[in-house]
C-alpha cells in the first residue's frame, strides 16, 4: 500500500508521479522497469520515491489498481451484454484508453494475479469476469484475430444468458 506521505501530496505532484508510473509501466514490463526513469520523469528525488512506495512492485500495484478502477468504473451492475460491449470497446478503441499499454503488458508479460477481484462474486459474475479477461488477453496477444475472440465471447455470453433463463 502506498505511504500516507504519497496520499498527502499536493494534487499536481501526485498526478506527475502517477503519470510517470503509467509511462514506465506502459512502456516496460515490470521486470525491466527502473526507478531511475520514474524519478526523472516525475521530477522527484530517488529517496522520495522510496518514501512513497516500498519498491517497484508496490508502485506497479498502485498504478494497476488505478487502471482497474477506471476500466471497471461503469461495470458494477452491468449485464452480460454491457460487459461484452465494454470488452469490445476496450479492444477495438484501444487508443482511447490511457491504460491500454499498461493492461497489454500486464496480460501479456507481467501476468500478476488479479488481486482486486472480489472473491464474493456470484458464479455468473465470476464467469463473465474470467471470460472477458481471457478475451482481452487473447486479443492483445493476437490483435489480427480480435474479431474472432470477441465473437467467441459474444457466443459464450449468449449461451450463459440462455442457461440463466
Secondary structure, DSSP 8 states (H G I E B T S, - for coil): ---HHHHTS-HHHHHHHHHHHHHHHHHS-GGG--HHHHHHHHT--HHHHHHH-SSHHHHHHHHHHHHHHHHTTT-TT--HHHHHHHHHHHHHTGGG-TTHHHHHHIIIII----TTS-TT--HHHHHHHHHHHHHHHHHHH-GGGHHHHHHHHHHHHHHHHHHH-
